[in-house]
């Protein structure tokens, strides 16, 4: 499959425009690309973007920032290819407005505290918070440093968080009005009558979910004994350009090292977040690790599964694994999952609108008999070991290694976030 030729109907701009304004809080990497996504689709009548401070010399500089991008090129090329064309027009400094691909965009520059952002005055009922600063759903609206719930107090009816929830006080549980959903995985868990705070997890969790779902659907959770993953992840804005001193009481000194010229070991919450959107994972031993590398986008999940084989005479082979993914990518997950038999590097997946791209050439399997000494296993009755030589039980296990690419910024995460946003917006009409 040619990755550039994959048809993604959810990116079509020829769709009904929703009669409402969408709020975007933050204009960093995900905030800016969320704006790109929705001006491409022309999803909403208006986008109200809060940057919370003065930027450059005025609105012209904000427009310039929106137009240009070091990773994806200029916005006009993203929208129209090399034909290009003028896409940002009608700048009005006094009103803070501009037209971007024909969509009215209003820029707010007064406050960074969510509860003070004038969402109500601007008729914004749905906000996507892309700052990464407000991730605790238990934090009250009047928290000194701001809170996700502040958006609700400012007039929003629902808030989408472009990151996983992180509850700081571990004695608290997830609030009843908060839920984590990934489009195409568990969007039905969202109850429009109950949920006001919705997390769309992370780019890594999104990719991982679409790598796990075909395996769970085919083999079942009981057959998957353990799973582990490593994400080889592009650099993000939270890293340092050059080495600097760590903050007081910093625990991880590697976060302050230059992203330009280092491979940096770090952590990921993908395992915890995956269990929120796929409860079957709670019964599977699962570990998740992360390595940051000096590229600007284009990341890779290496997934390792240990599956109990049902038929030792016909063990699980790579052809079966690849056929499972290929059928899913051509069938029930065709909108979000891609499969390729080509050999790719990270640059090849940049901009590809898929949650995960399975590279079938790198799928590997190995089957062996796992010898379990039942004498060392607690609570195994002695009569159960009759006929077992030395008390050993042999179980055929196949280890499966699957590689999944994802454009952690625009192609995978932001497009999936945009799809989820439109689904939630439609439920509010």
Secondary structure, DSSP 8 states (H G I E B T S, - for coil): --GGG---GGG-S-S--EEEEEEEE--SHHHHHHHHHHHHHT-EEEEEEE--S--TTSHHHHHHHHH--TTT--HHHHHHGGG----EEEEETTTTEEEETTEEEEEE-S-SSGGGS-TTTTTEEEEEE-SSS---TTS-TT-TT--TTHHHHTT-SEEEESS----SSTTS---TTEEE--TTTSGGG--TTT--EEE---HHHHHHHHHHHHHHHHH-GGGEEEEEEEEEEE--TTSBSS-----TT-S-GGGGSBSSS--EEE---HHHHHHHH-GGGGGSEEEEEEEEES-SS-EEEEEEEEEE-S-GGG---HHHHHHHHHHHHHTTTTTTEEEE-S---GGGGTT---SEEEEGGG-EEEEEEEEEEGGGSTT--GGGGTTSGGGEEEEEEEEEEEEEEE-TTIIIIIHHHHHHHHHHHHHT-
